[in-house]
Amino acid sequence: MLTINFSPFPNLKTGRLIIIKEDDKEIFFLRSDEGVNTYVDRARPISLEEAKNHIKKLNNGINSNELIF
């Protein structure tokens, strides 16, 4: 069986972009943007706290090796 371990998950970088877990304001913007959500079937967050909870959920899934996002 394949064993996958993404913990700790690295910061993702390109020549012009770095994504880190402190990007809660950016995640909130993207997940609440009407244009982005036109093509995604999900509820839009109404607060920054919801975006932070989403990040926590993803990090918990990554730390437990249950998902990668």
BAFI-3210 file (N, C-alpha, C; in Angstrom, 3 decimals, decimal comma, padded with zeros to 6 digits):
// residues 69
n [1|2|3|4|5|6|7|8|9|10|11|12|13|14|15|16|17|18|19|20|21|22|23|24|25|26|27|28|29|30|31|32|33|34|35|36|37|38|39|40|41|42|43|44|45|46|47|48|49|50|51|52|53|54|55|56|57|58|59|60|61|62|63|64|65|66|67|68|69]
n.u [000,835|000,485|002,094|001,451|002,696|002,073|002,796|004,909|003,051|004,446|005,247|003,946|005,507|006,133|007,784|006,418|004,569|003,526|002,005|000,664|-000,373|-001,373|-002,985|-005,690|-007,418|-007,236|-008,167|-010,786|-011,703|-011,525|-013,200|-015,615|-016,182|-018,358|-017,998|-015,989|-017,350|-019,326|-018,879|-018,620|-020,070|-020,878|-021,404|-021,058|-018,689|-019,526|-018,099|-014,837|-014,005|-015,188|-013,645|-011,175|-011,791|-012,171|-009,556|-008,338|-009,679|-008,711|-005,945|-005,981|-006,861|-004,730|-002,626|-003,389|-003,080|-005,287|-006,216|-005,323|-005,116]
n.v [-001,179|002,219|004,768|007,956|011,082|014,214|015,979|018,001|020,222|021,759|025,252|026,586|027,648|029,808|031,598|034,002|033,780|032,871|030,673|030,568|029,365|031,491|032,987|033,818|036,010|036,251|033,728|033,930|036,018|034,777|032,506|033,718|035,260|036,137|035,707|033,700|031,643|031,038|028,759|026,781|024,593|025,431|026,694|030,143|031,748|033,880|035,271|036,170|034,386|031,965|031,402|031,027|028,745|026,945|026,765|025,618|023,142|022,030|021,946|020,175|017,832|017,420|017,108|014,737|013,035|012,518|013,999|016,025|019,250]
n.w [000,000|-000,753|001,001|002,029|002,969|003,859|005,763|007,545|005,436|002,617|001,911|-001,052|-003,970|-006,744|-009,392|-009,199|-007,181|-003,924|-001,703|001,421|004,685|006,116|004,534|004,917|004,384|001,619|000,834|001,795|000,119|-002,449|-002,124|-001,619|-003,792|-006,359|-009,120|-009,230|-007,942|-009,712|-011,165|-009,309|-007,043|-004,112|-000,799|-000,170|001,937|004,693|006,453|007,713|009,610|008,824|006,571|007,810|009,296|007,218|006,209|008,457|008,465|006,070|006,667|008,853|007,574|005,824|007,645|008,853|006,799|005,179|003,094|000,268|-000,908]
ca.u [000,000|001,216|002,025|001,637|002,844|002,173|002,907|004,248|002,845|005,356|004,735|004,016|006,092|006,563|008,539|005,610|003,505|003,743|000,761|000,933|-001,608|-001,854|-003,697|-007,111|-008,157|-007,271|-009,077|-012,135|-012,038|-011,749|-014,347|-016,843|-016,325|-019,453|-017,471|-015,319|-018,337|-020,234|-018,572|-018,388|-021,279|-020,586|-021,896|-020,032|-018,522|-020,016|-017,199|-013,437|-013,903|-015,497|-012,466|-010,167|-012,207|-011,901|-008,109|-008,079|-010,171|-007,750|-004,699|-006,200|-006,892|-003,363|-001,819|-003,781|-002,886|-006,581|-006,477|-004,418|-006,007]
ca.v [000,000|003,476|005,637|009,355|011,945|015,623|016,757|019,284|020,574|022,872|026,437|026,422|028,857|029,921|032,826|035,177|033,461|031,988|030,436|030,130|029,167|032,747|033,691|033,720|037,079|035,904|032,581|034,466|036,735|033,836|031,636|034,509|035,998|035,618|035,227|032,421|030,646|030,728|027,424|025,894|024,382|025,474|027,887|031,178|032,172|035,239|035,916|035,764|033,216|030,787|031,126|030,464|027,377|026,153|026,524|024,642|021,843|021,534|021,614|018,953|016,725|017,220|016,581|013,349|012,321|012,143|014,719|017,076|020,211]
ca.w [000,000|-000,852|002,171|001,653|004,131|003,472|006,982|007,308|004,041|002,315|001,221|-002,499|-004,547|-008,136|-009,549|-008,880|-006,241|-002,779|-000,983|002,785|005,426|006,673|003,474|005,186|003,700|000,200|000,710|001,943|-001,116|-003,546|-001,865|-001,561|-005,040|-007,173|-010,396|-009,002|-007,538|-010,811|-011,670|-008,177|-006,256|-002,678|-000,105|-000,006|003,330|004,960|007,415|007,680|010,492|008,010|005,748|008,713|009,606|006,019|006,202|009,524|007,998|005,090|007,357|009,634|006,626|005,331|008,749|009,122|005,533|004,630|001,856|-000,211|-001,567]
c.u [000,886|001,022|002,366|001,722|003,075|002,284|004,365|004,150|003,701|004,615|004,929|004,495|006,295|007,379|007,763|004,603|004,020|002,418|001,125|-000,377|-002,149|-002,646|-005,214|-007,932|-008,283|-008,206|-010,522|-012,575|-012,380|-013,008|-015,666|-017,108|-017,385|-018,959|-016,781|-016,347|-019,380|-020,078|-018,365|-019,660|-020,915|-021,182|-020,750|-019,903|-019,028|-019,131|-015,777|-013,229|-014,221|-014,317|-011,362|-010,509|-011,973|-010,412|-007,744|-008,501|-009,185|-006,454|-004,837|-006,224|-005,520|-002,509|-002,145|-003,640|-004,197|-006,892|-005,298|-005,284|-005,219]
c.v [001,250|004,301|007,053|010,184|013,379|016,524|016,844|019,585|021,795|024,100|026,202|027,729|028,699|031,212|034,073|034,952|032,602|031,885|029,884|030,046|030,428|033,568|033,674|034,805|036,784|034,714|033,045|035,183|035,763|032,991|032,409|035,288|035,345|035,046|033,878|031,330|030,347|029,280|026,395|025,803|024,278|026,743|028,883|031,555|033,600|035,964|035,392|034,512|031,927|030,414|030,513|029,022|026,444|025,800|025,493|023,239|021,224|021,115|020,346|017,727|016,397|016,587|015,135|012,466|011,797|012,862|015,609|017,985|021,051]
c.w [000,000|000,416|001,745|002,920|003,653|004,692|007,410|005,811|003,712|001,790|-000,272|-003,111|-006,045|-008,210|-009,144|-007,760|-005,100|-002,044|000,385|003,556|006,077|005,652|003,680|004,478|002,205|-000,055|000,839|000,667|-002,239|-003,338|-001,804|-002,846|-005,934|-008,503|-010,272|-008,737|-008,606|-011,244|-010,566|-007,350|-004,782|-002,093|000,038|001,458|003,504|005,970|007,229|008,542|009,730|007,122|006,600|009,069|008,417|005,937|007,269|009,095|006,999|005,768|008,192|008,728|006,068|006,422|009,073|007,879|004,943|003,333|001,502|-001,058|-002,530]
res [m|l|t|i|n|f|s|p|f|p|n|l|k|t|g|r|l|i|i|i|k|e|d|d|k|e|i|f|f|l|r|s|d|e|g|v|n|t|y|v|d|r|a|r|p|i|s|l|e|e|a|k|n|h|i|k|k|l|n|n|g|i|n|s|n|e|l|i|f]
***
